[in-house]
Amino acid sequence: MTAATMQTTLAGHVPGALGRIVELHARHYAASHGLGVYFEAKVARELGAFLQRFDAATDHFRTVLVDGRIEGGIAIDGGEHGGGIAHLRWFILSETLRGSGLGKQLLSEAIDFCRAKEFREVYLWTLGGLDAAMHLYEVCGFQIHEDLAGEQWGRKVRELRLVLPLKGRSLRQT
């Protein structure tokens, strides 16, 4: 099946979203950074806790469905810190969707949500070596605010904290 014949839908939470988004993260980060069960379990715990306390007034969660199968997702955790700061989390697409433009669409929608809710900034953590994702973040205006050597994942990795001040135009205008 080609991309042109696939039925792609953006939705909120759907049954299986937690497990599938954890799976996408576990497979991707095992291949890209050699991360294992500690990483997978942490993603599962934190995403599960987020979904249990989800509040549409401050939080945003989207899944990407292709022919009914969950192939990606993104979240804005607006209740984690308070004080006008939002945390972009669990942003991932399956291999088949990378480069399709859906990533920029999801990220634009998430940032527009943050603007509508009047957050003053949104931040995320990522790992070094994810060049395509980093390019997308930079195009959207995120800048590196911290660059650390981390070992919390069971091996040394480069951890980057990116921040986007929420002033100016919508990403949909770019």
OpenMM code with the backbone's topology and positions (N, CA, C; nanometers):
from openmm import Vec3, app, unit

residues = "MET THR ALA ALA THR MET GLN THR THR LEU ALA GLY HIS VAL PRO GLY ALA LEU GLY ARG ILE VAL GLU LEU HIS ALA ARG HIS TYR ALA ALA SER HIS GLY LEU GLY VAL TYR PHE GLU ALA LYS VAL ALA ARG GLU LEU GLY ALA PHE LEU GLN ARG PHE ASP ALA ALA THR ASP HIS PHE ARG THR VAL LEU VAL ASP GLY ARG ILE GLU GLY GLY ILE ALA ILE ASP GLY GLY GLU HIS GLY GLY GLY ILE ALA HIS LEU ARG TRP PHE ILE LEU SER GLU THR LEU ARG GLY SER GLY LEU GLY LYS GLN LEU LEU SER GLU ALA ILE ASP PHE CYS ARG ALA LYS GLU PHE ARG GLU VAL TYR LEU TRP THR LEU GLY GLY LEU ASP ALA ALA MET HIS LEU TYR GLU VAL CYS GLY PHE GLN ILE HIS GLU ASP LEU ALA GLY GLU GLN TRP GLY ARG LYS VAL ARG GLU LEU ARG LEU VAL LEU PRO LEU LYS GLY ARG SER LEU ARG GLN THR".split()
positions = [
    Vec3(0.0838, -0.1172, 0.0000),
    Vec3(0.0000, 0.0000, 0.0000),
    Vec3(0.0889, 0.1242, 0.0000),
    Vec3(0.0586, 0.2183, -0.0848),
    Vec3(0.1368, 0.3404, -0.0928),
    Vec3(0.0818, 0.4446, 0.0034),
    Vec3(0.1637, 0.5457, 0.0289),
    Vec3(0.1207, 0.6534, 0.1185),
    Vec3(-0.0061, 0.7202, 0.0667),
    Vec3(-0.0209, 0.7270, -0.0655),
    Vec3(-0.1376, 0.7918, -0.1238),
    Vec3(-0.2664, 0.7152, -0.0962),
    Vec3(-0.2592, 0.5843, -0.0764),
    Vec3(-0.3803, 0.5047, -0.0538),
    Vec3(-0.4055, 0.4762, 0.0938),
    Vec3(-0.3181, 0.5198, 0.1822),
    Vec3(-0.3380, 0.4974, 0.3253),
    Vec3(-0.4365, 0.5997, 0.3800),
    Vec3(-0.5222, 0.5558, 0.4710),
    Vec3(-0.6149, 0.6450, 0.5395),
    Vec3(-0.5511, 0.6896, 0.6700),
    Vec3(-0.5100, 0.8172, 0.6775),
    Vec3(-0.4439, 0.8715, 0.7952),
    Vec3(-0.5412, 0.9604, 0.8715),
    Vec3(-0.5502, 0.9372, 1.0020),
    Vec3(-0.6401, 1.0121, 1.0886),
    Vec3(-0.5631, 1.0570, 1.2115),
    Vec3(-0.5891, 1.1795, 1.2560),
    Vec3(-0.5363, 1.2272, 1.3842),
    Vec3(-0.6491, 1.2172, 1.4856),
    Vec3(-0.6194, 1.1601, 1.5998),
    Vec3(-0.7207, 1.1398, 1.7032),
    Vec3(-0.6614, 1.1729, 1.8394),
    Vec3(-0.7448, 1.1756, 1.9390),
    Vec3(-0.6976, 1.1872, 2.0765),
    Vec3(-0.6552, 1.0491, 2.1237),
    Vec3(-0.6878, 1.0169, 2.2469),
    Vec3(-0.6556, 0.8840, 2.2976),
    Vec3(-0.7470, 0.7817, 2.2311),
    Vec3(-0.6891, 0.6715, 2.1907),
    Vec3(-0.7645, 0.5571, 2.1387),
    Vec3(-0.7143, 0.4333, 2.2126),
    Vec3(-0.7988, 0.3296, 2.2233),
    Vec3(-0.7521, 0.2081, 2.2904),
    Vec3(-0.6234, 0.1553, 2.2258),
    Vec3(-0.5273, 0.1231, 2.3098),
    Vec3(-0.3989, 0.0730, 2.2622),
    Vec3(-0.2928, 0.1800, 2.2447),
    Vec3(-0.3300, 0.3072, 2.2588),
    Vec3(-0.2339, 0.4160, 2.2361),
    Vec3(-0.1150, 0.4065, 2.3312),
    Vec3(-0.1396, 0.3818, 2.4578),
    Vec3(-0.0308, 0.3732, 2.5548),
    Vec3(0.0701, 0.2664, 2.5134),
    Vec3(0.0228, 0.1465, 2.4897),
    Vec3(0.1132, 0.0367, 2.4547),
    Vec3(0.1869, 0.0599, 2.3245),
    Vec3(0.1162, 0.1092, 2.2238),
    Vec3(0.1795, 0.1267, 2.0927),
    Vec3(0.2816, 0.2402, 2.0942),
    Vec3(0.2531, 0.3491, 2.1626),
    Vec3(0.3495, 0.4599, 2.1675),
    Vec3(0.4725, 0.4176, 2.2472),
    Vec3(0.4524, 0.3418, 2.3526),
    Vec3(0.5668, 0.2866, 2.4264),
    Vec3(0.6479, 0.1962, 2.3332),
    Vec3(0.5816, 0.1103, 2.2582),
    Vec3(0.6513, 0.0212, 2.1653),
    Vec3(0.7323, 0.0989, 2.0612),
    Vec3(0.6718, 0.2013, 2.0027),
    Vec3(0.7438, 0.2823, 1.9030),
    Vec3(0.8697, 0.3438, 1.9641),
    Vec3(0.8569, 0.3976, 2.0851),
    Vec3(0.9738, 0.4550, 2.1525),
    Vec3(1.0792, 0.3486, 2.1815),
    Vec3(1.0367, 0.2358, 2.2375),
    Vec3(1.1314, 0.1301, 2.2749),
    Vec3(1.2088, 0.0806, 2.1534),
    Vec3(1.1407, 0.0553, 2.0446),
    Vec3(1.2074, 0.0049, 1.9239),
    Vec3(1.3015, 0.1096, 1.8637),
    Vec3(1.2537, 0.2336, 1.8569),
    Vec3(1.3360, 0.3392, 1.7963),
    Vec3(1.4627, 0.3658, 1.8771),
    Vec3(1.4476, 0.3815, 2.0084),
    Vec3(1.5634, 0.4170, 2.0911),
    Vec3(1.6554, 0.2986, 2.1172),
    Vec3(1.6059, 0.1774, 2.1052),
    Vec3(1.6948, 0.0604, 2.1105),
    Vec3(1.7838, 0.0607, 1.9870),
    Vec3(1.7240, 0.0892, 1.8713),
    Vec3(1.8011, 0.0905, 1.7465),
    Vec3(1.8951, 0.2103, 1.7382),
    Vec3(1.8492, 0.3277, 1.7792),
    Vec3(1.9294, 0.4492, 1.7619),
    Vec3(2.0328, 0.4708, 1.8712),
    Vec3(2.0030, 0.4268, 1.9946),
    Vec3(2.0900, 0.4573, 2.1078),
    Vec3(2.1216, 0.3379, 2.1975),
    Vec3(2.0725, 0.2220, 2.1626),
    Vec3(2.1000, 0.1029, 2.2437),
    Vec3(2.0303, 0.1015, 2.3779),
    Vec3(1.9198, 0.1755, 2.3908),
    Vec3(1.8487, 0.1810, 2.5183),
    Vec3(1.7613, 0.0567, 2.5337),
    Vec3(1.7427, 0.0140, 2.6589),
    Vec3(1.6733, -0.1114, 2.6842),
    Vec3(1.5510, -0.0975, 2.7708),
    Vec3(1.5317, -0.1990, 2.8550),
    Vec3(1.4098, -0.2120, 2.9328),
    Vec3(1.3900, -0.0964, 3.0314),
    Vec3(1.4964, -0.0403, 3.0860),
    Vec3(1.4806, 0.0720, 3.1785),
    Vec3(1.4106, 0.1880, 3.1081),
    Vec3(1.4559, 0.2193, 2.9872),
    Vec3(1.3961, 0.3275, 2.9094),
    Vec3(1.2495, 0.2960, 2.8776),
    Vec3(1.2254, 0.1757, 2.8287),
    Vec3(1.0891, 0.1362, 2.7912),
    Vec3(0.9942, 0.1453, 2.9108),
    Vec3(1.0379, 0.0950, 3.0261),
    Vec3(0.9542, 0.0984, 3.1461),
    Vec3(0.9278, 0.2414, 3.1921),
    Vec3(1.0288, 0.3270, 3.1821),
    Vec3(1.0129, 0.4680, 3.2218),
    Vec3(0.9104, 0.5375, 3.1320),
    Vec3(0.9194, 0.5145, 3.0013),
    Vec3(0.8222, 0.5723, 2.9086),
    Vec3(0.6822, 0.5215, 2.9436),
    Vec3(0.6692, 0.3920, 2.9676),
    Vec3(0.5383, 0.3350, 3.0001),
    Vec3(0.4808, 0.3953, 3.1287),
    Vec3(0.5638, 0.4042, 3.2339),
    Vec3(0.5167, 0.4601, 3.3624),
    Vec3(0.4720, 0.6047, 3.3457),
    Vec3(0.5577, 0.6854, 3.2831),
    Vec3(0.5294, 0.8287, 3.2754),
    Vec3(0.4142, 0.8598, 3.1801),
    Vec3(0.4069, 0.7906, 3.0674),
    Vec3(0.2952, 0.8125, 2.9754),
    Vec3(0.1648, 0.7636, 3.0390),
    Vec3(0.1690, 0.6496, 3.1074),
    Vec3(0.0503, 0.6002, 3.1760),
    Vec3(0.0009, 0.6965, 3.2821),
    Vec3(0.0920, 0.7503, 3.3616),
    Vec3(0.0544, 0.8472, 3.4656),
    Vec3(-0.0059, 0.9730, 3.4026),
    Vec3(0.0534, 1.0192, 3.2930),
    Vec3(0.0014, 1.1372, 3.2230),
    Vec3(-0.1410, 1.1125, 3.1743),
    Vec3(-0.1640, 0.9995, 3.1104),
    Vec3(-0.2972, 0.9706, 3.0567),
    Vec3(-0.4002, 0.9561, 3.1683),
    Vec3(-0.3595, 0.9059, 3.2840),
    Vec3(-0.4533, 0.8931, 3.3957),
    Vec3(-0.4922, 1.0282, 3.4543),
    Vec3(-0.4029, 1.1244, 3.4508),
    Vec3(-0.4335, 1.2567, 3.5074),
    Vec3(-0.4646, 1.3600, 3.3997),
    Vec3(-0.4796, 1.3161, 3.2769),
    Vec3(-0.5025, 1.4061, 3.1633),
    Vec3(-0.6149, 1.5053, 3.1924),
    Vec3(-0.5872, 1.6328, 3.1632),
    Vec3(-0.6854, 1.7402, 3.1805),
    Vec3(-0.6845, 1.8232, 3.0527),
    Vec3(-0.7930, 1.8190, 2.9779),
    Vec3(-0.7995, 1.8882, 2.8491),
    Vec3(-0.7786, 2.0392, 2.8609),
    Vec3(-0.7931, 2.0941, 2.9805),
    Vec3(-0.7711, 2.2377, 2.9991),
    Vec3(-0.6236, 2.2743, 2.9877),
    Vec3(-0.5350, 2.1788, 3.0188),
    Vec3(-0.3910, 2.2087, 3.0164),
    Vec3(-0.3088, 2.1094, 2.9351),
    Vec3(-0.3677, 1.9963, 2.8992),
    Vec3(-0.2931, 1.8890, 2.8336),
    Vec3(-0.3460, 1.8618, 2.6931),
    Vec3(-0.2583, 1.8079, 2.6107),
    Vec3(-0.2900, 1.7775, 2.4701),
    Vec3(-0.2313, 1.6402, 2.4386),
    Vec3(-0.3092, 1.5547, 2.3753),
    Vec3(-0.2604, 1.4224, 2.3369),
    Vec3(-0.3207, 1.3845, 2.2034),
    Vec3(-0.2324, 1.3486, 2.1085),
    Vec3(-0.2777, 1.3102, 1.9751),
    Vec3(-0.2114, 1.1801, 1.9350),
    Vec3(-0.2893, 1.0996, 1.8664),
    Vec3(-0.2353, 0.9790, 1.8053),
    Vec3(-0.2529, 0.9898, 1.6552),
    Vec3(-0.1643, 0.9237, 1.5830),
    Vec3(-0.1736, 0.9147, 1.4384),
    Vec3(-0.2161, 0.7726, 1.4062),
    Vec3(-0.3276, 0.7608, 1.3356),
    Vec3(-0.3788, 0.6308, 1.2944),
    Vec3(-0.3637, 0.6185, 1.1432),
    Vec3(-0.3069, 0.5093, 1.1001),
    Vec3(-0.2974, 0.4794, 0.9576),
    Vec3(-0.3716, 0.3485, 0.9357),
    Vec3(-0.4776, 0.3579, 0.8593),
    Vec3(-0.5640, 0.2418, 0.8370),
    Vec3(-0.6020, 0.1758, 0.9695),
    Vec3(-0.6284, 0.2601, 1.0708),
    Vec3(-0.6723, 0.2124, 1.2006),
    Vec3(-0.5618, 0.1708, 1.2964),
    Vec3(-0.4362, 0.1671, 1.2510),
    Vec3(-0.3246, 0.1259, 1.3365),
    Vec3(-0.2518, 0.2506, 1.3885),
    Vec3(-0.2185, 0.2513, 1.5167),
    Vec3(-0.1480, 0.3631, 1.5782),
    Vec3(-0.0046, 0.3651, 1.5275),
    Vec3(0.0334, 0.4753, 1.4630),
    Vec3(0.1666, 0.4878, 1.4035),
    Vec3(0.2432, 0.6097, 1.4540),
    Vec3(0.1910, 0.6737, 1.5582),
    Vec3(0.2633, 0.7865, 1.6151),
    Vec3(0.1802, 0.8608, 1.7162),
    Vec3(0.2442, 0.9589, 1.7772),
    Vec3(0.1742, 1.0399, 1.8748),
    Vec3(0.2589, 1.1547, 1.9256),
    Vec3(0.1942, 1.2406, 2.0018),
    Vec3(0.2587, 1.3563, 2.0631),
    Vec3(0.1743, 1.3975, 2.1833),
    Vec3(0.2386, 1.4573, 2.2819),
    Vec3(0.1663, 1.5065, 2.3990),
    Vec3(0.2240, 1.6393, 2.4439),
    Vec3(0.1374, 1.7206, 2.4997),
    Vec3(0.1773, 1.8403, 2.5729),
    Vec3(0.1308, 1.8187, 2.7162),
    Vec3(0.2253, 1.8194, 2.8070),
    Vec3(0.1960, 1.8064, 2.9495),
    Vec3(0.2007, 1.9467, 3.0079),
    Vec3(0.0839, 2.0058, 3.0222),
    Vec3(0.0757, 2.1424, 3.0718),
    Vec3(0.0564, 2.1512, 3.2211),
    Vec3(0.0288, 2.0396, 3.2861),
    Vec3(0.0052, 2.0406, 3.4293),
    Vec3(0.1254, 1.9999, 3.5111),
    Vec3(0.2320, 1.9606, 3.4452),
    Vec3(0.3500, 1.9094, 3.5150),
    Vec3(0.4187, 2.0163, 3.5992),
    Vec3(0.4352, 2.1353, 3.5445),
    Vec3(0.5127, 2.2400, 3.6117),
    Vec3(0.4287, 2.3565, 3.6602),
    Vec3(0.3233, 2.3896, 3.5882),
    Vec3(0.2493, 2.5108, 3.6192),
    Vec3(0.3311, 2.6316, 3.5766),
    Vec3(0.2870, 2.7474, 3.6133),
    Vec3(0.3631, 2.8686, 3.5855),
    Vec3(0.3802, 2.9007, 3.4386),
    Vec3(0.2903, 2.8535, 3.3530),
    Vec3(0.2970, 2.8895, 3.2119),
    Vec3(0.3989, 2.8120, 3.1306),
    Vec3(0.4477, 2.6989, 3.1819),
    Vec3(0.5477, 2.6196, 3.1104),
    Vec3(0.4862, 2.4854, 3.0708),
    Vec3(0.4969, 2.4517, 2.9423),
    Vec3(0.4454, 2.3255, 2.8908),
    Vec3(0.5613, 2.2342, 2.8519),
    Vec3(0.5403, 2.1046, 2.8671),
    Vec3(0.6427, 2.0043, 2.8361),
    Vec3(0.5931, 1.9209, 2.7179),
    Vec3(0.6639, 1.9268, 2.6070),
    Vec3(0.6325, 1.8444, 2.4904),
    Vec3(0.6940, 1.7071, 2.5132),
    Vec3(0.6130, 1.6017, 2.5004),
    Vec3(0.6602, 1.4675, 2.5343),
    Vec3(0.6073, 1.3635, 2.4365),
    Vec3(0.6743, 1.2513, 2.4302),
    Vec3(0.6319, 1.1305, 2.3590),
    Vec3(0.5984, 1.1557, 2.2119),
    Vec3(0.6787, 1.2400, 2.1481),
    Vec3(0.6600, 1.2722, 2.0074),
    Vec3(0.7342, 1.1674, 1.9252),
    Vec3(0.6596, 1.0911, 1.8481),
    Vec3(0.7214, 0.9847, 1.7687),
    Vec3(0.6306, 0.9477, 1.6523),
    Vec3(0.6942, 0.9088, 1.5439),
    Vec3(0.6249, 0.8513, 1.4286),
    Vec3(0.6937, 0.7214, 1.3917),
    Vec3(0.6182, 0.6272, 1.3394),
    Vec3(0.6772, 0.5024, 1.2915),
    Vec3(0.7684, 0.5336, 1.1724),
    Vec3(0.8581, 0.4421, 1.1462),
    Vec3(0.9529, 0.4587, 1.0342),
    Vec3(0.8819, 0.4929, 0.9049),
    Vec3(0.7686, 0.4302, 0.8788),
    Vec3(0.6995, 0.4496, 0.7512),
    Vec3(0.6449, 0.5906, 0.7341),
    Vec3(0.6243, 0.6631, 0.8426),
    Vec3(0.5678, 0.7982, 0.8336),
    Vec3(0.6715, 0.9091, 0.8429),
    Vec3(0.7935, 0.8750, 0.8804),
    Vec3(0.8962, 0.9793, 0.8917),
    Vec3(0.9235, 1.0399, 0.7547),
    Vec3(0.9311, 1.1718, 0.7520),
    Vec3(0.9543, 1.2423, 0.6266),
    Vec3(0.8275, 1.2711, 0.5482),
    Vec3(0.7117, 1.2348, 0.6031),
    Vec3(0.5840, 1.2526, 0.5321),
    Vec3(0.5218, 1.3900, 0.5535),
    Vec3(0.5749, 1.4679, 0.6474),
    Vec3(0.5143, 1.5959, 0.6827),
    Vec3(0.4221, 1.5869, 0.8032),
    Vec3(0.3887, 1.4658, 0.8441),
    Vec3(0.3016, 1.4505, 0.9604),
    Vec3(0.3688, 1.4975, 1.0895),
    Vec3(0.4986, 1.4819, 1.0993),
    Vec3(0.5687, 1.5287, 1.2179),
    Vec3(0.5537, 1.6781, 1.2367),
    Vec3(0.5739, 1.7525, 1.1293),
    Vec3(0.5587, 1.8981, 1.1371),
    Vec3(0.4144, 1.9351, 1.1686),
    Vec3(0.3201, 1.8604, 1.1114),
    Vec3(0.1794, 1.8861, 1.1391),
    Vec3(0.1471, 1.8633, 1.2865),
    Vec3(0.1927, 1.7516, 1.3420),
    Vec3(0.1692, 1.7230, 1.4837),
    Vec3(0.2336, 1.8275, 1.5736),
    Vec3(0.3582, 1.8620, 1.5418),
    Vec3(0.4301, 1.9603, 1.6225),
    Vec3(0.3634, 2.0970, 1.6135),
    Vec3(0.3203, 2.1363, 1.4951),
    Vec3(0.2503, 2.2645, 1.4776),
    Vec3(0.1223, 2.2687, 1.5596),
    Vec3(0.0461, 2.1612, 1.5530),
    Vec3(-0.0789, 2.1548, 1.6279),
    Vec3(-0.0526, 2.1630, 1.7786),
    Vec3(0.0497, 2.0932, 1.8252),
    Vec3(0.0823, 2.0948, 1.9680),
    Vec3(0.1250, 2.2343, 2.0136),
    Vec3(0.2053, 2.3007, 1.9327),
    Vec3(0.2511, 2.4356, 1.9694),
    Vec3(0.1359, 2.5347, 1.9614),
    Vec3(0.0486, 2.5190, 1.8622),
    Vec3(-0.0700, 2.6046, 1.8552),
    Vec3(-0.1580, 2.5850, 1.9785),
    Vec3(-0.1692, 2.4617, 2.0279),
    Vec3(-0.2424, 2.4347, 2.1518),
    Vec3(-0.1806, 2.5145, 2.2668),
    Vec3(-0.0487, 2.5109, 2.2766),
    Vec3(0.0208, 2.5839, 2.3840),
    Vec3(-0.0050, 2.7332, 2.3752),
    Vec3(-0.0035, 2.7865, 2.2544),
    Vec3(-0.0322, 2.9293, 2.2371),
    Vec3(-0.1757, 2.9607, 2.2783),
    Vec3(-0.2697, 2.8764, 2.2359),
    Vec3(-0.4103, 2.8987, 2.2693),
    Vec3(-0.4329, 2.8940, 2.4204),
    Vec3(-0.3570, 2.8110, 2.4893),
    Vec3(-0.3690, 2.7995, 2.6348),
    Vec3(-0.2810, 2.9014, 2.7070),
    Vec3(-0.2125, 2.9850, 2.6295),
    Vec3(-0.1309, 3.0958, 2.6798),
    Vec3(-0.0134, 3.0521, 2.7662),
    Vec3(0.0479, 2.9396, 2.7299),
    Vec3(0.1752, 2.9039, 2.7922),
    Vec3(0.2788, 3.0024, 2.7427),
    Vec3(0.3738, 3.0362, 2.8275),
    Vec3(0.4766, 3.1311, 2.7827),
    Vec3(0.5956, 3.0614, 2.7167),
    Vec3(0.6098, 2.9305, 2.7423),
    Vec3(0.7140, 2.8546, 2.6726),
    Vec3(0.6787, 2.7065, 2.6736),
    Vec3(0.7375, 2.6367, 2.5785),
    Vec3(0.7266, 2.4920, 2.5735),
    Vec3(0.8681, 2.4371, 2.5609),
    Vec3(0.8952, 2.3276, 2.6307),
    Vec3(1.0287, 2.2694, 2.6244),
    Vec3(1.0167, 2.1201, 2.6017),
    Vec3(1.1268, 2.0589, 2.5639),
    Vec3(1.1349, 1.9151, 2.5480),
    Vec3(1.2764, 1.8701, 2.5764),
    Vec3(1.2891, 1.7415, 2.6049),
    Vec3(1.4197, 1.6771, 2.6157),
    Vec3(1.4325, 1.5800, 2.4990),
    Vec3(1.5483, 1.5746, 2.4398),
    Vec3(1.5762, 1.4789, 2.3340),
    Vec3(1.7194, 1.4297, 2.3496),
    Vec3(1.7565, 1.3355, 2.2666),
    Vec3(1.8920, 1.2817, 2.2699),
    Vec3(1.9687, 1.3256, 2.1465),
    Vec3(2.0980, 1.3463, 2.1634),
    Vec3(2.1825, 1.3786, 2.0497),
    Vec3(2.1815, 1.2657, 1.9487),
    Vec3(2.2032, 1.2998, 1.8230),
    Vec3(2.2095, 1.1992, 1.7176),
    Vec3(2.0787, 1.1786, 1.6444),
    Vec3(1.9729, 1.2452, 1.6859),
    Vec3(1.8445, 1.2351, 1.6176),
    Vec3(1.8319, 1.3551, 1.5226),
    Vec3(1.9102, 1.3503, 1.4164),
    Vec3(1.9275, 1.4666, 1.3295),
    Vec3(1.7990, 1.5151, 1.2636),
    Vec3(1.7156, 1.4245, 1.2146),
    Vec3(1.5917, 1.4660, 1.1487),
    Vec3(1.4988, 1.5356, 1.2479),
    Vec3(1.4856, 1.4793, 1.3669),
    Vec3(1.4009, 1.5409, 1.4695),
    Vec3(1.4583, 1.6764, 1.5103),
    Vec3(1.5885, 1.6820, 1.5282),
    Vec3(1.6520, 1.8076, 1.5680),
    Vec3(1.6287, 1.9155, 1.4628),
    Vec3(1.6381, 1.8778, 1.3375),
    Vec3(1.6123, 1.9736, 1.2296),
    Vec3(1.4690, 2.0273, 1.2390),
    Vec3(1.3734, 1.9393, 1.2613),
    Vec3(1.2336, 1.9811, 1.2734),
    Vec3(1.2156, 2.0762, 1.3910),
    Vec3(1.2756, 2.0442, 1.5049),
    Vec3(1.2649, 2.1320, 1.6211),
    Vec3(1.3249, 2.2696, 1.5919),
    Vec3(1.4405, 2.2711, 1.5282),
    Vec3(1.5057, 2.3987, 1.4971),
    Vec3(1.4233, 2.4814, 1.3990),
    Vec3(1.3662, 2.4175, 1.2974),
    Vec3(1.2808, 2.4871, 1.2012),
    Vec3(1.1623, 2.5510, 1.2724),
    Vec3(1.1134, 2.4850, 1.3753),
    Vec3(0.9988, 2.5358, 1.4506),
    Vec3(1.0380, 2.6406, 1.5548),
    Vec3(1.1668, 2.6667, 1.5709),
    Vec3(1.2114, 2.7730, 1.6591),
    Vec3(1.2674, 2.7299, 1.7934),
    Vec3(1.2733, 2.6001, 1.8197),
    Vec3(1.3323, 2.5541, 1.9452),
    Vec3(1.4822, 2.5805, 1.9439),
    Vec3(1.5362, 2.6127, 2.0605),
    Vec3(1.6792, 2.6348, 2.0760),
    Vec3(1.7307, 2.5517, 2.1929),
    Vec3(1.8558, 2.5084, 2.1813),
    Vec3(1.9184, 2.4305, 2.2880),
    Vec3(1.9446, 2.5206, 2.4078),
    Vec3(1.8946, 2.4799, 2.5243),
    Vec3(1.9194, 2.5528, 2.6487),
    Vec3(2.0088, 2.4744, 2.7434),
    Vec3(2.0121, 2.3423, 2.7290),
    Vec3(2.1028, 2.2586, 2.8074),
    Vec3(2.1552, 2.1472, 2.7175),
    Vec3(2.2804, 2.1138, 2.7372),
    Vec3(2.3454, 2.0061, 2.6619),
    Vec3(2.4279, 1.9279, 2.7638),
    Vec3(2.3787, 1.8092, 2.8022),
    Vec3(2.4376, 1.7339, 2.9117),
    Vec3(2.4797, 1.5942, 2.8683),
    Vec3(2.5800, 1.5416, 2.9336),
    Vec3(2.6138, 1.3999, 2.9193),
    Vec3(2.5373, 1.3272, 3.0293),
    Vec3(2.4425, 1.2446, 2.9895),
    Vec3(2.3596, 1.1754, 3.0870),
    Vec3(2.3883, 1.0267, 3.0897),
    Vec3(2.3650, 0.9651, 3.2058),
    Vec3(2.3839, 0.8215, 3.2205),
    Vec3(2.2606, 0.7553, 3.2803),
    Vec3(2.1504, 0.8278, 3.2884),
    Vec3(2.0308, 0.7737, 3.3521),
    Vec3(1.9659, 0.6604, 3.2730),
    Vec3(2.0049, 0.6406, 3.1512),
    Vec3(1.9414, 0.5398, 3.0658),
    Vec3(2.0194, 0.4088, 3.0613),
    Vec3(2.1206, 0.3951, 3.1439),
    Vec3(2.1986, 0.2727, 3.1460),
    Vec3(2.3228, 0.2780, 3.0597),
    Vec3(2.3414, 0.3863, 2.9889),
    Vec3(2.4625, 0.4105, 2.9103),
    Vec3(2.4728, 0.5605, 2.8865),
    Vec3(2.5911, 0.6064, 2.8510),
    Vec3(2.6104, 0.7496, 2.8290),
    Vec3(2.5412, 0.7937, 2.7003),
    Vec3(2.4672, 0.9027, 2.7122),
    Vec3(2.4016, 0.9646, 2.5979),
    Vec3(2.4101, 1.1164, 2.6131),
    Vec3(2.3943, 1.1845, 2.5030),
    Vec3(2.3904, 1.3306, 2.5037),
    Vec3(2.2441, 1.3720, 2.5151),
    Vec3(2.2112, 1.4405, 2.6231),
    Vec3(2.0744, 1.4856, 2.6472),
    Vec3(2.0657, 1.6354, 2.6191),
    Vec3(1.9634, 1.6734, 2.5447),
    Vec3(1.9447, 1.8128, 2.5059),
    Vec3(1.8093, 1.8618, 2.5540),
    Vec3(1.8091, 1.9759, 2.6203),
    Vec3(1.6834, 2.0417, 2.6589),
    Vec3(1.6634, 2.1572, 2.5619),
    Vec3(1.5542, 2.1512, 2.4872),
    Vec3(1.5211, 2.2535, 2.3887),
    Vec3(1.4037, 2.3353, 2.4393),
    Vec3(1.4072, 2.4645, 2.4142),
    Vec3(1.3024, 2.5554, 2.4610),
    Vec3(1.2534, 2.6405, 2.3451),
    Vec3(1.1224, 2.6607, 2.3421),
    Vec3(1.0597, 2.7512, 2.2457),
    Vec3(0.9789, 2.8549, 2.3223),
    Vec3(1.0251, 2.9813, 2.3235),
    Vec3(0.9419, 3.0878, 2.3809),
    Vec3(0.8200, 3.1048, 2.2901),
    Vec3(0.7021, 3.1204, 2.3480),
    Vec3(0.5811, 3.1262, 2.2680),
    Vec3(0.5385, 3.2689, 2.2405),
    Vec3(0.6140, 3.3322, 2.1546),
    Vec3(0.5822, 3.4671, 2.1087),
    Vec3(0.5866, 3.4636, 1.9574),
    Vec3(0.5121, 3.5503, 1.8936),
    Vec3(0.5218, 3.5581, 1.7478),
    Vec3(0.4165, 3.4767, 1.6775),
    Vec3(0.4483, 3.4421, 1.5561),
    Vec3(0.3500, 3.3825, 1.4660),
    Vec3(0.3312, 3.2327, 1.4883),
    Vec3(0.2223, 3.1840, 1.4388),
    Vec3(0.1898, 3.0419, 1.4446),
    Vec3(0.2802, 2.9659, 1.3489),
    Vec3(0.3111, 2.8405, 1.3826),
    Vec3(0.3911, 2.7560, 1.2932),
    Vec3(0.3164, 2.7292, 1.1629),
    Vec3(0.1865, 2.7368, 1.1625),
    Vec3(0.1097, 2.7112, 1.0408),
    Vec3(0.1387, 2.8166, 0.9351),
    Vec3(0.1990, 2.9291, 0.9749),
    Vec3(0.2335, 3.0345, 0.8803),
    Vec3(0.3693, 3.0121, 0.8164),
    Vec3(0.4464, 2.9129, 0.8625),
    Vec3(0.5793, 2.8890, 0.8067),
    Vec3(0.5746, 2.7952, 0.6900),
] * unit.nanometer
topology = app.Topology()
chain = topology.addChain("A")
for resn in residues:
    res = topology.addResidue(resn, chain)
    for name in ("N", "CA", "C"):
        topology.addAtom(name, app.Element.getBySymbol(name[0]), res)
